[in-house]
Amino acid sequence: MATKRMVIIATQAGEDPERATIPFVMANAALASDTDVTVILQTTGVFLGVKDYAEHVRAEAFPPLNDLMRDFSELGGKLLVCAPCVKSRGIGEAELIAGARIIAAATVIAETTSADASLVY
C-alpha cells in the first residue's frame, strides 16, 4: 500500500500536447515510486478522458499519450473528470474512457486537501 498521495490537475488537451502529456509522465513516475495518484481533468483537459482522443495527441520527445494513459490505468491511477467542464462541452459519461469518473467541486477540494502533494498543468 502506498504511503503518499498525489493529485495532478490537467487543464490542457490537444491544443498543447506537451502540457497534456506531462501530467501522465509525472503520474506514472509517482505510481512507480509507491505513491497513490489521482489525475483530475479540468477545462479543455477533459477531452483527454474521451475514448480514443489521446491517440491523436503527441508531444515531441515524449512517449505517446495514449500509452502513458494506459500505463496510468494499469498502475492503479485514478482518473476524475470535472462535471461542469464535460457538460459545457457536450461530453456524456458514455463517451469517457473506462475508469474515468465524473466529479464536482467538492471532490476536487477533498482530493487536493487530503493529498501530500499536488501539481497543476
GROMACS elastic network, one bead per residue, 0.5 to 0.9 nm:
[ bonds ]
;  ai    aj funct       b0    kb
    1    34     6  0.75582   500
    1    35     6  0.86041   500
    1    36     6  0.85183   500
    2     5     6  0.75902   500
    2    31     6  0.86437   500
    2    33     6  0.86219   500
    2    35     6  0.50799   500
    2    36     6  0.58097   500
    3    34     6  0.71251   500
    3    35     6  0.64221   500
    3    36     6  0.76954   500
    4    34     6  0.74585   500
    4    36     6  0.61808   500
    4    37     6  0.86444   500
    4   115     6  0.76264   500
    4   116     6  0.61873   500
    4   117     6  0.83716   500
    5    35     6  0.56206   500
    5    37     6  0.59227   500
    5    38     6  0.79869   500
    5   114     6  0.79030   500
    5   116     6  0.53192   500
    5   117     6  0.67908   500
    5   118     6  0.86963   500
    6    27     6  0.82848   500
    6    30     6  0.78952   500
    6    35     6  0.68778   500
    6    36     6  0.61879   500
    6    38     6  0.63919   500
    6    39     6  0.85196   500
    6   111     6  0.87606   500
    6   112     6  0.80339   500
    6   114     6  0.89560   500
    6   115     6  0.53287   500
    6   116     6  0.58659   500
    6   118     6  0.54747   500
    6   119     6  0.79525   500
    7    27     6  0.86069   500
    7    36     6  0.85572   500
    7    37     6  0.58173   500
    7    39     6  0.58401   500
    7    40     6  0.72844   500
    7   111     6  0.69349   500
    7   112     6  0.61020   500
    7   115     6  0.63531   500
    7   116     6  0.82596   500
    7   117     6  0.64909   500
    7   119     6  0.64828   500
    7   120     6  0.85031   500
    8    23     6  0.65026   500
    8    24     6  0.86583   500
    8    26     6  0.84461   500
    8    27     6  0.73058   500
    8    37     6  0.74757   500
    8    38     6  0.62721   500
    8    40     6  0.61665   500
    8    41     6  0.85824   500
    8   112     6  0.87606   500
    8   117     6  0.85487   500
    8   118     6  0.55048   500
    8   120     6  0.57076   500
    8   121     6  0.77012   500
    9    23     6  0.75571   500
    9    38     6  0.84321   500
    9    39     6  0.57387   500
    9    41     6  0.59611   500
    9    42     6  0.70310   500
    9    45     6  0.87556   500
    9   118     6  0.77100   500
    9   119     6  0.62388   500
    9   121     6  0.61767   500
   10    13     6  0.82336   500
   10    19     6  0.78406   500
   10    20     6  0.67118   500
   10    22     6  0.89082   500
   10    23     6  0.63085   500
   10    24     6  0.89014   500
   10    39     6  0.69782   500
   10    40     6  0.61231   500
   10    42     6  0.61907   500
   10    43     6  0.83626   500
   10    44     6  0.87521   500
   10    45     6  0.56128   500
   10    46     6  0.82203   500
   10    48     6  0.89836   500
   10   119     6  0.85562   500
   10   120     6  0.61259   500
   10   121     6  0.50361   500
   11    19     6  0.80842   500
   11    20     6  0.74584   500
   11    40     6  0.85201   500
   11    41     6  0.61022   500
   11    43     6  0.53809   500
   11    44     6  0.58581   500
   11    46     6  0.74920   500
   11   120     6  0.76976   500
   11   121     6  0.59431   500
   12    15     6  0.68368   500
   12    16     6  0.60872   500
   12    17     6  0.76538   500
   12    18     6  0.87694   500
   12    19     6  0.59688   500
   12    20     6  0.50504   500
   12    21     6  0.88372   500
   12    41     6  0.83655   500
   12    42     6  0.79575   500
   12    43     6  0.72620   500
   12    44     6  0.54464   500
   12    46     6  0.80371   500
   12    47     6  0.84442   500
   12    48     6  0.83321   500
   12   121     6  0.71386   500
   13    16     6  0.58917   500
   13    17     6  0.62146   500
   13    18     6  0.87603   500
   13    19     6  0.74232   500
   13    21     6  0.82915   500
   13    44     6  0.58950   500
   13    46     6  0.74997   500
   13    47     6  0.61936   500
   13    48     6  0.60011   500
   13    54     6  0.84111   500
   13    57     6  0.76636   500
   14    17     6  0.51547   500
   14    18     6  0.87611   500
   14    19     6  0.89478   500
   14    20     6  0.69856   500
   14    44     6  0.85903   500
   14    45     6  0.84403   500
   14    47     6  0.81147   500
   14    48     6  0.81790   500
   14    53     6  0.85426   500
   14    54     6  0.81259   500
   14    56     6  0.77497   500
   14    57     6  0.55500   500
   14    58     6  0.82032   500
   15    19     6  0.89237   500
   15    20     6  0.84608   500
   15    44     6  0.85369   500
   15    57     6  0.88864   500
   16    19     6  0.55275   500
   16    20     6  0.62127   500
   16    21     6  0.87338   500
   16    57     6  0.87568   500
   16    59     6  0.83212   500
   17    21     6  0.60282   500
   17    22     6  0.86611   500
   17    57     6  0.57825   500
   17    58     6  0.58140   500
   17    60     6  0.84194   500
   17    65     6  0.85450   500
   18    21     6  0.51133   500
   18    22     6  0.61138   500
   18    57     6  0.88691   500
   18    58     6  0.76608   500
   18    60     6  0.75325   500
   18    62     6  0.80946   500
   19    22     6  0.55573   500
   19    23     6  0.71688   500
   19    59     6  0.85210   500
   19   121     6  0.60093   500
   20    23     6  0.65023   500
   20    24     6  0.78664   500
   20    45     6  0.71582   500
   20    48     6  0.78489   500
   20    57     6  0.80837   500
   20    59     6  0.83642   500
   20    65     6  0.79789   500
   20   121     6  0.75661   500
   21    24     6  0.56633   500
   21    25     6  0.65210   500
   21    26     6  0.89473   500
   21    57     6  0.81628   500
   21    58     6  0.77893   500
   21    59     6  0.68120   500
   21    62     6  0.76119   500
   21    63     6  0.84354   500
   21    64     6  0.81001   500
   21    65     6  0.56626   500
   21    68     6  0.79099   500
   21    69     6  0.89164   500
   22    26     6  0.61206   500
   22    27     6  0.83825   500
   22    62     6  0.83621   500
   22    65     6  0.89047   500
   22   121     6  0.77612   500
   23    26     6  0.52315   500
   23    27     6  0.59786   500
   23    28     6  0.86149   500
   23    39     6  0.77332   500
   23   119     6  0.80418   500
   23   120     6  0.79399   500
   23   121     6  0.66341   500
   24    28     6  0.59495   500
   24    29     6  0.83781   500
   24    39     6  0.80770   500
   24    65     6  0.76534   500
   24    68     6  0.59756   500
   24    69     6  0.64216   500
   24    71     6  0.89303   500
   24    72     6  0.69538   500
   25    28     6  0.53808   500
   25    29     6  0.62866   500
   25    30     6  0.87277   500
   25    62     6  0.84284   500
   25    63     6  0.85347   500
   25    65     6  0.87456   500
   25    68     6  0.67189   500
   25    69     6  0.88923   500
   25    72     6  0.88187   500
   26    29     6  0.50944   500
   26    30     6  0.61749   500
   26    31     6  0.86047   500
   27    30     6  0.51208   500
   27    31     6  0.61195   500
   27    32     6  0.85780   500
   27    35     6  0.88975   500
   27    36     6  0.89245   500
   27    37     6  0.62419   500
   27    38     6  0.79583   500
   27    39     6  0.75389   500
   27    72     6  0.70105   500
   27    77     6  0.77256   500
   28    32     6  0.60675   500
   28    33     6  0.85167   500
   28    37     6  0.83699   500
   28    68     6  0.74553   500
   28    69     6  0.86983   500
   28    71     6  0.71874   500
   28    72     6  0.56835   500
   28    75     6  0.75611   500
   28    77     6  0.81217   500
   29    32     6  0.51312   500
   29    33     6  0.63067   500
   29    35     6  0.88336   500
   30    34     6  0.66297   500
   30    35     6  0.53107   500
   30    36     6  0.74632   500
   30    37     6  0.70205   500
   31    34     6  0.53399   500
   31    36     6  0.60688   500
   31    37     6  0.63966   500
   31    72     6  0.78419   500
   31    75     6  0.65875   500
   31    76     6  0.77005   500
   31    77     6  0.72446   500
   32    35     6  0.72564   500
   32    75     6  0.77857   500
   36    76     6  0.78596   500
   36    77     6  0.68858   500
   36    78     6  0.83692   500
   37    72     6  0.89365   500
   37    76     6  0.80332   500
   37    77     6  0.53258   500
   37    78     6  0.63726   500
   37    79     6  0.87532   500
   38    77     6  0.59008   500
   38    79     6  0.58707   500
   38    80     6  0.72427   500
   38   111     6  0.79915   500
   39    77     6  0.74864   500
   39    78     6  0.62386   500
   39    79     6  0.50291   500
   39    80     6  0.61985   500
   39    81     6  0.84685   500
   40    45     6  0.86651   500
   40    46     6  0.85635   500
   40    78     6  0.84285   500
   40    79     6  0.60384   500
   40    81     6  0.57143   500
   40    82     6  0.72697   500
   40   108     6  0.76184   500
   41    44     6  0.80144   500
   41    45     6  0.50702   500
   41    47     6  0.82107   500
   41    48     6  0.75130   500
   41    49     6  0.74898   500
   41    79     6  0.76074   500
   41    80     6  0.62158   500
   41    82     6  0.61174   500
   41    85     6  0.87158   500
   42    45     6  0.51205   500
   42    46     6  0.54446   500
   42    47     6  0.89368   500
   42    80     6  0.89428   500
   42    81     6  0.65223   500
   42    82     6  0.53515   500
   42    83     6  0.87245   500
   42    84     6  0.89060   500
   42    85     6  0.62520   500
   42    86     6  0.84685   500
   43    46     6  0.61578   500
   43    47     6  0.86180   500
   43    82     6  0.77142   500
   43    84     6  0.88252   500
   43    85     6  0.54910   500
   43    86     6  0.81795   500
   44    47     6  0.59576   500
   44    48     6  0.82209   500
   44    85     6  0.75302   500
   44    86     6  0.87253   500
   44    89     6  0.86281   500
   45    48     6  0.56954   500
   45    49     6  0.78079   500
   45    81     6  0.86807   500
   45    85     6  0.88198   500
   46    49     6  0.54534   500
   46    50     6  0.72890   500
   46    81     6  0.61275   500
   46    82     6  0.70451   500
   46    85     6  0.68232   500
   46    86     6  0.63836   500
   46    89     6  0.89032   500
   46    91     6  0.87628   500
   47    50     6  0.52876   500
   47    51     6  0.87271   500
   47    53     6  0.67543   500
   47    54     6  0.82593   500
   47    86     6  0.81401   500
   47    89     6  0.89100   500
   47    91     6  0.84196   500
   47    96     6  0.87967   500
   48    51     6  0.80150   500
   48    52     6  0.86450   500
   48    53     6  0.60573   500
   48    54     6  0.57936   500
   48    57     6  0.89318   500
   48    96     6  0.88030   500
   48    97     6  0.88554   500
   49    52     6  0.86849   500
   49    53     6  0.74820   500
   49    54     6  0.80242   500
   49    79     6  0.81460   500
   49    80     6  0.86272   500
   49    81     6  0.72238   500
   49    95     6  0.82676   500
   49    96     6  0.53646   500
   49    97     6  0.57359   500
   49    98     6  0.88988   500
   49   100     6  0.67512   500
   50    53     6  0.55779   500
   50    54     6  0.78415   500
   50    91     6  0.79016   500
   50    93     6  0.89907   500
   50    95     6  0.56019   500
   50    97     6  0.57223   500
   51    54     6  0.76936   500
   51    55     6  0.89521   500
   51    95     6  0.60052   500
   51    96     6  0.53997   500
   51    98     6  0.82364   500
   52    55     6  0.55380   500
   52    56     6  0.77415   500
   52    66     6  0.81343   500
   52    97     6  0.80199   500
   53    56     6  0.59695   500
   53    57     6  0.73260   500
   53    66     6  0.83124   500
   54    57     6  0.51706   500
   54    58     6  0.81146   500
   54    64     6  0.83018   500
   54    65     6  0.58093   500
   54    67     6  0.87553   500
   54    69     6  0.80432   500
   55    58     6  0.78694   500
   55    64     6  0.76303   500
   55    65     6  0.69401   500
   55    66     6  0.51883   500
   55    67     6  0.84983   500
   56    64     6  0.88834   500
   56    65     6  0.83823   500
   56    66     6  0.81891   500
   57    64     6  0.73666   500
   57    65     6  0.62468   500
   57    66     6  0.77528   500
   58    62     6  0.76291   500
   58    63     6  0.78232   500
   58    64     6  0.56243   500
   58    65     6  0.62245   500
   58    66     6  0.86560   500
   59    62     6  0.56841   500
   59    63     6  0.77141   500
   59    64     6  0.73388   500
   59    65     6  0.78366   500
   60    63     6  0.82721   500
   62    65     6  0.79939   500
   63    66     6  0.85102   500
   63    67     6  0.70232   500
   63    68     6  0.68932   500
   64    67     6  0.54045   500
   64    68     6  0.64893   500
   64    69     6  0.88395   500
   65    69     6  0.60885   500
   65    70     6  0.85067   500
   66    69     6  0.52139   500
   66    70     6  0.61946   500
   66    71     6  0.86682   500
   67    70     6  0.50736   500
   67    71     6  0.61515   500
   67    72     6  0.85236   500
   68    71     6  0.51144   500
   68    72     6  0.60815   500
   68    73     6  0.87214   500
   69    73     6  0.63034   500
   69    74     6  0.86367   500
   70    73     6  0.52409   500
   70    74     6  0.62160   500
   70    75     6  0.86008   500
   71    75     6  0.59358   500
   71    76     6  0.85935   500
   71    77     6  0.86890   500
   72    75     6  0.52256   500
   72    76     6  0.64889   500
   72    77     6  0.52626   500
   72    78     6  0.81364   500
   72    79     6  0.89526   500
   73    76     6  0.52756   500
   73    77     6  0.51956   500
   73    78     6  0.71266   500
   73    79     6  0.80975   500
   73    98     6  0.89606   500
   73    99     6  0.77790   500
   74    77     6  0.73781   500
   78    99     6  0.75016   500
   78   100     6  0.75252   500
   78   101     6  0.85735   500
   79    99     6  0.67628   500
   79   100     6  0.50060   500
   79   101     6  0.64921   500
   79   102     6  0.88599   500
   80    99     6  0.86145   500
   80   100     6  0.56392   500
   80   102     6  0.58259   500
   80   103     6  0.63300   500
   80   108     6  0.86876   500
   81    85     6  0.79161   500
   81    86     6  0.75217   500
   81   100     6  0.67253   500
   81   101     6  0.58934   500
   81   103     6  0.58376   500
   81   104     6  0.83018   500
   82    85     6  0.52475   500
   82    86     6  0.63706   500
   82    87     6  0.86471   500
   82   101     6  0.86899   500
   82   102     6  0.58681   500
   82   103     6  0.53808   500
   82   104     6  0.59578   500
   82   105     6  0.76129   500
   82   108     6  0.84276   500
   83    86     6  0.54499   500
   83    87     6  0.61221   500
   83    88     6  0.86346   500
   83   102     6  0.54127   500
   83   103     6  0.53547   500
   83   104     6  0.54560   500
   83   105     6  0.83019   500
   84    88     6  0.59911   500
   84    89     6  0.85843   500
   84   103     6  0.87483   500
   84   104     6  0.74002   500
   85    88     6  0.53666   500
   85    89     6  0.64867   500
   85    90     6  0.88460   500
   85    91     6  0.86318   500
   86    89     6  0.51352   500
   86    90     6  0.61338   500
   86    92     6  0.71120   500
   86    93     6  0.85990   500
   86   102     6  0.83475   500
   87    90     6  0.51282   500
   87    91     6  0.59493   500
   87    92     6  0.73179   500
   88    91     6  0.77772   500
   91    94     6  0.83674   500
   91    95     6  0.65484   500
   91    96     6  0.79834   500
   92    95     6  0.54333   500
   92    96     6  0.72079   500
   93    96     6  0.55087   500
   93    97     6  0.88080   500
   93   100     6  0.86288   500
   93   101     6  0.81430   500
   93   102     6  0.73952   500
   94    97     6  0.81617   500
   96    99     6  0.82690   500
   96   100     6  0.63233   500
   96   101     6  0.83322   500
   97   100     6  0.58171   500
   98   101     6  0.86841   500
  103   106     6  0.80862   500
  103   107     6  0.62116   500
  103   108     6  0.75670   500
  104   107     6  0.57327   500
  104   108     6  0.68039   500
  105   108     6  0.50533   500
  105   109     6  0.62894   500
  105   110     6  0.86293   500
  106   109     6  0.51568   500
  106   110     6  0.61489   500
  106   111     6  0.85892   500
  107   111     6  0.59546   500
  107   112     6  0.84715   500
  108   111     6  0.51927   500
  108   112     6  0.61152   500
  108   113     6  0.84748   500
  109   112     6  0.53134   500
  109   113     6  0.59433   500
  109   114     6  0.83906   500
  110   113     6  0.54094   500
  110   114     6  0.60886   500
  110   115     6  0.85759   500
  111   114     6  0.54702   500
  111   115     6  0.62181   500
  112   115     6  0.52502   500
  112   116     6  0.83083   500
  112   117     6  0.78957   500
  112   118     6  0.67730   500
  113   116     6  0.81793   500
  114   117     6  0.88715   500
  115   118     6  0.69235   500
